[in-house]
Amino acid sequence: MKTVSLTIDGRKIIAEEGTKLLWVALDNGIYIPNLCAIRSSPEPAAACRLCFVEVAGKEAPVTACTETVAEGMVVNTRGKKALRLARSAFELLMASHPVDCAGCPANRSCELQKISGHLKVKLKTKRLRTLLRELPIDDSHPLFTYDPNKCVLCGRCLWVCRQQLGIGVLGFAHRGFQRVVTTFADEPLGQSRCQECGDCIAVCPTGALSFKDSAKPAARAVKI
Amino acid sequence: MAEEAEKIRRETGRVLGRFSRKRGNLIPILQKVQHRLGYLPREAMLEIARFLDIPEIEVYGVVTFYNQFRRNPPGKHSIRVCLGTACHMKGGYITLDAWKRRLNIGQGETTADREFDLDTVACVGCCTMAPVTVVDDKPQANVEPTRVDGILLAFEREREKKHKENRESS
Protein backbone atom coordinates (compact mmCIF):
# COMPACT_ATOMS: atom_id res chain seq x y z
CA MET A 1 0.00 0.00 0.00
CA LYS A 2 1.50 3.31 -1.07
CA THR A 3 0.95 6.18 1.31
CA VAL A 4 1.11 9.95 1.18
CA SER A 5 1.60 12.40 4.02
CA LEU A 6 -0.45 15.55 4.28
CA THR A 7 -1.45 18.19 6.78
CA ILE A 8 -5.05 18.80 7.81
CA ASP A 9 -5.70 21.68 10.19
CA GLY A 10 -2.07 21.62 11.27
CA ARG A 11 -2.03 17.88 11.96
CA LYS A 12 0.36 15.60 10.06
CA ILE A 13 -1.53 12.64 8.66
CA ILE A 14 -0.45 9.54 6.72
CA ALA A 15 -3.06 8.34 4.26
CA GLU A 16 -3.46 5.68 1.62
CA GLU A 17 -2.77 6.95 -1.87
CA GLY A 18 -5.85 7.55 -4.00
CA THR A 19 -8.23 8.09 -1.08
CA LYS A 20 -10.56 11.07 -1.06
CA LEU A 21 -9.75 13.82 1.38
CA LEU A 22 -13.12 13.60 3.15
CA TRP A 23 -12.60 10.00 4.28
CA VAL A 24 -9.04 10.67 5.42
CA ALA A 25 -10.22 13.59 7.56
CA LEU A 26 -13.17 11.68 9.03
CA ASP A 27 -11.01 8.61 9.79
CA ASN A 28 -8.60 10.84 11.69
CA GLY A 29 -11.30 12.41 13.80
CA ILE A 30 -11.49 15.68 11.86
CA TYR A 31 -15.14 16.38 11.11
CA ILE A 32 -16.13 17.87 7.78
CA PRO A 33 -19.90 18.33 7.22
CA ASN A 34 -21.27 15.95 4.61
CA LEU A 35 -24.57 14.37 3.60
CA CYS A 36 -24.33 12.78 0.16
CA ALA A 37 -20.91 11.13 0.51
CA ILE A 38 -20.94 7.33 0.24
CA ARG A 39 -17.67 5.52 0.86
CA SER A 40 -18.47 2.47 -1.23
CA SER A 41 -19.64 4.51 -4.23
CA PRO A 42 -17.13 4.59 -7.10
CA GLU A 43 -18.02 8.18 -7.97
CA PRO A 44 -18.79 10.85 -5.37
CA ALA A 45 -22.14 12.53 -6.01
CA ALA A 46 -20.75 15.86 -4.72
CA ALA A 47 -24.33 17.11 -4.53
CA CYS A 48 -24.71 18.48 -1.01
CA ARG A 49 -21.92 21.09 -1.30
CA LEU A 50 -21.24 20.96 2.42
CA CYS A 51 -17.72 19.49 2.54
CA PHE A 52 -15.86 22.52 1.18
CA VAL A 53 -12.26 22.88 2.40
CA GLU A 54 -9.33 25.05 1.43
CA VAL A 55 -6.20 23.50 -0.04
CA ALA A 56 -3.00 25.56 -0.02
CA GLY A 57 -2.06 26.61 -3.54
CA LYS A 58 -5.63 26.39 -4.84
CA GLU A 59 -7.45 29.63 -5.35
CA ALA A 60 -10.98 28.38 -4.78
CA PRO A 61 -12.24 26.00 -2.07
CA VAL A 62 -12.75 22.39 -3.15
CA THR A 63 -15.20 19.69 -2.08
CA ALA A 64 -13.34 17.22 0.13
CA CYS A 65 -15.33 14.27 -1.23
CA THR A 66 -13.96 14.74 -4.76
CA GLU A 67 -10.40 15.77 -3.87
CA THR A 68 -7.84 12.96 -3.89
CA VAL A 69 -5.12 13.23 -1.25
CA ALA A 70 -1.65 14.17 -2.50
CA GLU A 71 1.84 14.24 -1.05
CA GLY A 72 2.53 17.42 0.91
CA MET A 73 -1.05 18.68 0.65
CA VAL A 74 -1.94 21.35 3.22
CA VAL A 75 -5.63 21.46 4.06
CA ASN A 76 -7.61 23.93 6.13
CA THR A 77 -11.13 22.73 6.95
CA ARG A 78 -12.04 25.97 8.70
CA GLY A 79 -11.03 28.46 6.04
CA LYS A 80 -13.26 31.51 5.70
CA LYS A 81 -14.03 31.05 2.01
CA ALA A 82 -14.80 27.35 2.39
CA LEU A 83 -17.07 27.87 5.38
CA ARG A 84 -18.91 30.64 3.58
CA LEU A 85 -19.79 28.27 0.73
CA ALA A 86 -20.75 25.46 3.10
CA ARG A 87 -22.90 27.80 5.20
CA SER A 88 -24.77 29.07 2.15
CA ALA A 89 -25.41 25.52 0.97
CA PHE A 90 -26.67 24.57 4.42
CA GLU A 91 -28.92 27.61 4.68
CA LEU A 92 -30.43 26.84 1.27
CA LEU A 93 -31.09 23.29 2.41
CA MET A 94 -32.71 24.45 5.64
CA ALA A 95 -34.86 27.04 3.85
CA SER A 96 -37.10 24.21 2.65
CA HIS A 97 -36.83 22.01 5.73
CA PRO A 98 -39.61 21.91 8.32
CA VAL A 99 -37.74 22.57 11.56
CA ASP A 100 -39.66 20.71 14.26
CA CYS A 101 -36.86 19.04 16.20
CA ALA A 102 -38.89 18.47 19.37
CA GLY A 103 -41.47 16.46 17.44
CA CYS A 104 -39.02 14.68 15.14
CA PRO A 105 -37.89 11.08 15.69
CA ALA A 106 -34.36 11.98 14.59
CA ASN A 107 -33.93 14.61 17.32
CA ARG A 108 -30.38 14.48 18.71
CA SER A 109 -29.25 11.87 16.18
CA CYS A 110 -29.94 14.19 13.24
CA GLU A 111 -27.04 15.01 10.95
CA LEU A 112 -28.53 18.45 10.28
CA GLN A 113 -28.32 19.36 13.97
CA LYS A 114 -24.69 18.24 14.00
CA ILE A 115 -23.84 20.29 10.90
CA SER A 116 -25.71 23.29 12.28
CA GLY A 117 -23.56 23.15 15.41
CA HIS A 118 -20.36 22.65 13.48
CA LEU A 119 -20.95 25.49 11.01
CA LYS A 120 -22.51 27.70 13.69
CA VAL A 121 -25.56 28.33 11.53
CA LYS A 122 -29.03 28.28 13.03
CA LEU A 123 -31.40 25.53 11.85
CA LYS A 124 -34.04 28.15 11.15
CA THR A 125 -32.36 30.44 8.69
CA LYS A 126 -33.24 34.11 8.86
CA ARG A 127 -31.32 35.20 5.78
CA LEU A 128 -33.45 33.21 3.34
CA ARG A 129 -37.19 33.06 2.91
CA THR A 130 -38.65 29.73 4.00
CA LEU A 131 -40.22 27.75 1.17
CA LEU A 132 -41.66 24.43 2.30
CA ARG A 133 -42.52 21.63 -0.11
CA GLU A 134 -45.65 20.49 1.73
CA LEU A 135 -45.63 16.95 0.38
CA PRO A 136 -47.89 14.23 1.82
CA ILE A 137 -46.38 11.91 4.42
CA ASP A 138 -46.32 8.22 3.42
CA ASP A 139 -47.63 6.27 6.38
CA SER A 140 -48.60 3.15 4.44
CA HIS A 141 -45.75 0.88 5.47
CA PRO A 142 -46.31 -1.17 8.64
CA LEU A 143 -42.76 -0.67 9.94
CA PHE A 144 -41.75 2.86 9.07
CA THR A 145 -42.90 6.32 8.04
CA TYR A 146 -41.53 8.36 5.17
CA ASP A 147 -41.78 12.13 5.40
CA PRO A 148 -40.43 13.54 2.11
CA ASN A 149 -40.53 17.07 3.57
CA LYS A 150 -37.62 16.20 5.85
CA CYS A 151 -35.64 14.54 3.06
CA VAL A 152 -32.43 16.30 1.99
CA LEU A 153 -32.03 14.23 -1.21
CA CYS A 154 -28.66 12.84 -0.14
CA GLY A 155 -29.37 9.54 -1.90
CA ARG A 156 -28.04 7.27 0.86
CA CYS A 157 -31.27 5.26 1.16
CA LEU A 158 -31.49 4.48 -2.52
CA TRP A 159 -27.83 3.54 -2.57
CA VAL A 160 -28.28 0.85 0.12
CA CYS A 161 -31.57 -0.28 -1.40
CA ARG A 162 -30.13 -0.69 -4.88
CA GLN A 163 -26.36 -1.17 -4.75
CA GLN A 164 -25.97 -3.05 -1.52
CA LEU A 165 -29.17 -5.06 -1.34
CA GLY A 166 -30.07 -5.18 -5.02
CA ILE A 167 -33.73 -4.34 -4.41
CA GLY A 168 -34.09 -0.90 -5.94
CA VAL A 169 -37.47 0.18 -4.59
CA LEU A 170 -36.36 3.75 -3.89
CA GLY A 171 -35.06 6.25 -6.40
CA PHE A 172 -35.07 9.88 -7.44
CA ALA A 173 -37.93 11.18 -9.58
CA HIS A 174 -39.24 14.52 -10.92
CA ARG A 175 -37.11 17.59 -11.34
CA GLY A 176 -36.04 20.80 -9.67
CA PHE A 177 -37.95 21.78 -6.55
CA GLN A 178 -40.30 18.82 -7.17
CA ARG A 179 -37.44 16.31 -6.95
CA VAL A 180 -38.18 13.57 -4.43
CA VAL A 181 -37.02 10.19 -3.29
CA THR A 182 -39.92 7.97 -4.20
CA THR A 183 -41.08 4.62 -5.58
CA PHE A 184 -42.19 3.66 -9.08
CA ALA A 185 -45.23 5.76 -10.07
CA ASP A 186 -45.04 7.42 -6.62
CA GLU A 187 -46.82 4.41 -5.14
CA PRO A 188 -47.15 4.14 -1.36
CA LEU A 189 -44.23 2.25 0.20
CA GLY A 190 -46.64 -0.23 1.74
CA GLN A 191 -47.50 -1.47 -1.76
CA SER A 192 -43.91 -1.60 -3.01
CA ARG A 193 -41.49 -4.52 -3.23
CA CYS A 194 -39.85 -3.35 0.02
CA GLN A 195 -38.32 -6.30 1.88
CA GLU A 196 -38.35 -4.55 5.24
CA CYS A 197 -34.62 -4.75 5.95
CA GLY A 198 -34.69 -1.27 7.47
CA ASP A 199 -31.28 -0.33 6.12
CA CYS A 200 -32.59 2.82 4.44
CA ILE A 201 -33.82 4.02 7.83
CA ALA A 202 -30.43 3.30 9.40
CA VAL A 203 -28.57 5.40 6.82
CA CYS A 204 -31.04 8.30 6.65
CA PRO A 205 -29.24 11.35 8.10
CA THR A 206 -32.51 13.10 9.01
CA GLY A 207 -35.94 12.10 10.25
CA ALA A 208 -37.32 11.52 6.75
CA LEU A 209 -37.29 7.74 7.16
CA SER A 210 -38.07 6.60 10.68
CA PHE A 211 -39.40 3.53 12.46
CA LYS A 212 -42.99 3.81 13.61
CA ASP A 213 -42.11 2.40 17.02
CA SER A 214 -39.49 4.99 17.92
CA ALA A 215 -38.20 2.83 20.79
CA LYS A 216 -37.05 0.25 18.29
CA PRO A 217 -33.46 0.87 17.23
CA ALA A 218 -32.23 0.34 13.69
CA ALA A 219 -32.05 -3.36 12.88
CA ARG A 220 -28.29 -3.26 12.39
CA ALA A 221 -25.52 -0.77 11.94
CA VAL A 222 -25.18 -0.15 8.23
CA LYS A 223 -21.90 0.99 6.73
CA ILE A 224 -21.94 2.72 3.40
CA MET B 1 -59.34 -1.34 -22.10
CA ALA B 2 -58.03 -4.84 -22.88
CA GLU B 3 -57.56 -3.69 -26.45
CA GLU B 4 -55.39 -0.82 -25.24
CA ALA B 5 -53.30 -3.08 -22.99
CA GLU B 6 -52.74 -5.41 -25.93
CA LYS B 7 -51.64 -2.50 -28.10
CA ILE B 8 -49.21 -1.28 -25.43
CA ARG B 9 -47.67 -4.73 -25.11
CA ARG B 10 -47.41 -5.23 -28.86
CA GLU B 11 -45.87 -1.84 -29.66
CA THR B 12 -43.45 -1.90 -26.72
CA GLY B 13 -42.33 -5.39 -27.69
CA ARG B 14 -41.81 -4.29 -31.26
CA VAL B 15 -39.56 -1.40 -30.17
CA LEU B 16 -37.59 -3.52 -27.68
CA GLY B 17 -36.90 -6.09 -30.39
CA ARG B 18 -34.72 -3.56 -32.18
CA PHE B 19 -32.49 -2.74 -29.20
CA SER B 20 -29.80 -4.54 -27.21
CA ARG B 21 -30.15 -4.84 -23.45
CA LYS B 22 -27.70 -2.01 -22.69
CA ARG B 23 -28.89 0.50 -20.09
CA GLY B 24 -27.59 3.28 -22.31
CA ASN B 25 -30.47 2.47 -24.65
CA LEU B 26 -33.05 3.61 -22.11
CA ILE B 27 -33.73 7.06 -23.56
CA PRO B 28 -33.84 5.99 -27.24
CA ILE B 29 -36.25 3.18 -26.26
CA LEU B 30 -38.48 5.59 -24.33
CA GLN B 31 -38.52 7.98 -27.29
CA LYS B 32 -39.47 5.26 -29.76
CA VAL B 33 -42.20 3.83 -27.54
CA GLN B 34 -43.66 7.28 -26.97
CA HIS B 35 -43.52 7.93 -30.71
CA ARG B 36 -45.68 4.84 -31.32
CA LEU B 37 -48.10 5.15 -28.41
CA GLY B 38 -48.19 8.90 -27.92
CA TYR B 39 -47.27 8.48 -24.26
CA LEU B 40 -45.49 6.17 -21.83
CA PRO B 41 -48.00 4.05 -19.96
CA ARG B 42 -47.12 2.35 -16.70
CA GLU B 43 -47.05 -1.13 -18.30
CA ALA B 44 -44.58 0.04 -20.97
CA MET B 45 -42.24 1.49 -18.33
CA LEU B 46 -42.33 -1.79 -16.38
CA GLU B 47 -41.67 -3.80 -19.55
CA ILE B 48 -38.68 -1.58 -20.44
CA ALA B 49 -37.24 -1.91 -16.92
CA ARG B 50 -37.50 -5.70 -17.15
CA PHE B 51 -35.88 -5.70 -20.60
CA LEU B 52 -32.88 -3.60 -19.48
CA ASP B 53 -32.71 -5.34 -16.09
CA ILE B 54 -32.79 -2.09 -14.14
CA PRO B 55 -35.07 -1.11 -11.21
CA GLU B 56 -38.37 0.27 -12.48
CA ILE B 57 -37.87 3.42 -10.41
CA GLU B 58 -34.89 4.26 -12.61
CA VAL B 59 -37.12 4.31 -15.70
CA TYR B 60 -39.68 6.37 -13.78
CA GLY B 61 -36.96 8.79 -12.67
CA VAL B 62 -35.86 9.43 -16.26
CA VAL B 63 -39.45 9.75 -17.55
CA THR B 64 -40.37 12.30 -14.88
CA PHE B 65 -37.11 14.22 -15.31
CA TYR B 66 -37.41 15.08 -18.99
CA ASN B 67 -40.20 17.29 -20.28
CA GLN B 68 -40.30 15.41 -23.59
CA PHE B 69 -41.81 12.34 -21.92
CA ARG B 70 -45.48 12.18 -21.01
CA ARG B 71 -47.16 9.67 -18.76
CA ASN B 72 -50.69 10.38 -19.92
CA PRO B 73 -52.26 9.76 -23.33
CA PRO B 74 -52.51 12.87 -25.52
CA GLY B 75 -55.99 14.40 -25.69
CA LYS B 76 -57.79 15.30 -28.90
CA HIS B 77 -56.96 18.94 -28.22
CA SER B 78 -53.70 20.09 -26.67
CA ILE B 79 -53.67 23.06 -24.29
CA ARG B 80 -50.24 24.61 -23.64
CA VAL B 81 -50.14 27.47 -21.18
CA CYS B 82 -47.13 29.74 -21.60
CA LEU B 83 -45.29 30.53 -18.39
CA GLY B 84 -42.44 32.51 -19.93
CA THR B 85 -41.31 35.75 -18.32
CA ALA B 86 -43.79 38.05 -20.06
CA CYS B 87 -46.71 35.65 -19.63
CA HIS B 88 -45.76 35.15 -16.00
CA MET B 89 -45.87 38.92 -15.43
CA LYS B 90 -49.29 39.08 -17.09
CA GLY B 91 -50.62 36.31 -14.84
CA GLY B 92 -49.98 33.15 -16.85
CA TYR B 93 -50.17 31.10 -13.66
CA ILE B 94 -53.70 32.43 -13.06
CA THR B 95 -54.62 31.27 -16.56
CA LEU B 96 -53.10 27.88 -15.79
CA ASP B 97 -55.21 27.68 -12.63
CA ALA B 98 -58.29 28.53 -14.69
CA TRP B 99 -57.56 25.71 -17.14
CA LYS B 100 -56.93 23.29 -14.29
CA ARG B 101 -60.23 24.24 -12.66
CA ARG B 102 -62.28 24.14 -15.86
CA LEU B 103 -60.84 20.85 -17.15
CA ASN B 104 -60.56 19.40 -13.66
CA ILE B 105 -57.08 18.03 -14.33
CA GLY B 106 -53.54 18.90 -13.26
CA GLN B 107 -50.52 19.88 -15.28
CA GLY B 108 -49.35 17.06 -17.56
CA GLU B 109 -52.69 15.27 -17.32
CA THR B 110 -55.48 14.37 -19.74
CA THR B 111 -59.24 14.61 -19.18
CA ALA B 112 -61.03 11.28 -18.64
CA ASP B 113 -62.82 11.60 -22.02
CA ARG B 114 -59.44 12.23 -23.70
CA GLU B 115 -60.69 15.49 -25.19
CA PHE B 116 -58.01 17.80 -23.67
CA ASP B 117 -54.50 17.51 -22.32
CA LEU B 118 -52.94 20.29 -20.31
CA ASP B 119 -49.30 21.31 -19.98
CA THR B 120 -47.06 24.35 -19.77
CA VAL B 121 -44.41 25.77 -22.10
CA ALA B 122 -41.53 28.11 -21.28
CA CYS B 123 -42.00 30.65 -24.08
CA VAL B 124 -43.55 30.51 -27.53
CA GLY B 125 -42.00 33.71 -28.86
CA CYS B 126 -45.02 36.00 -29.06
CA CYS B 127 -44.69 37.87 -25.79
CA THR B 128 -46.74 40.88 -26.99
CA MET B 129 -49.78 38.60 -26.87
CA ALA B 130 -49.22 37.65 -23.22
CA PRO B 131 -50.68 35.77 -21.46
CA VAL B 132 -50.57 33.18 -24.22
CA THR B 133 -52.13 29.73 -24.40
CA VAL B 134 -51.30 27.54 -27.38
CA VAL B 135 -54.46 25.66 -28.33
CA ASP B 136 -53.85 22.87 -30.86
CA ASP B 137 -50.58 24.48 -32.02
CA LYS B 138 -52.24 27.88 -32.49
CA PRO B 139 -51.16 30.63 -30.07
CA GLN B 140 -54.14 32.45 -28.56
CA ALA B 141 -53.65 36.01 -27.31
CA ASN B 142 -54.64 37.50 -23.95
CA VAL B 143 -55.93 34.26 -22.51
CA GLU B 144 -57.32 35.32 -19.18
CA PRO B 145 -59.75 33.13 -17.21
CA THR B 146 -62.80 34.50 -19.10
CA ARG B 147 -61.11 33.69 -22.41
CA VAL B 148 -60.52 30.14 -21.13
CA ASP B 149 -64.28 29.78 -20.79
CA GLY B 150 -64.71 31.25 -24.28
CA ILE B 151 -62.31 28.78 -25.90
CA LEU B 152 -63.97 25.85 -24.17
CA LEU B 153 -67.39 27.10 -25.21
CA ALA B 154 -66.25 27.23 -28.85
CA PHE B 155 -65.13 23.59 -28.64
CA GLU B 156 -68.45 22.68 -27.07
CA ARG B 157 -70.40 24.40 -29.89
CA GLU B 158 -68.31 22.63 -32.50
CA ARG B 159 -68.97 19.29 -30.87
CA GLU B 160 -72.71 19.97 -30.74
CA LYS B 161 -72.73 20.97 -34.40
CA LYS B 162 -70.94 17.80 -35.45
CA HIS B 163 -73.27 15.73 -33.30
CA LYS B 164 -76.29 17.33 -34.98
CA GLU B 165 -74.89 16.82 -38.48
CA ASN B 166 -74.20 13.17 -37.71
CA ARG B 167 -77.78 12.70 -36.55
CA GLU B 168 -79.21 14.42 -39.60
CA SER B 169 -77.13 12.40 -42.05
CA SER B 170 -78.01 9.06 -40.43
Interface residues (C-beta under 8 A of the other chain):
Chain A: L158 R162 I167 G168 V169 L170 G171 F172 A173 H174 R175 T182 T183 F184 A185
Chain B: R42 M45 L46 I54 P55 E56 I57 E58 V59 Y60 G61 T64 F65
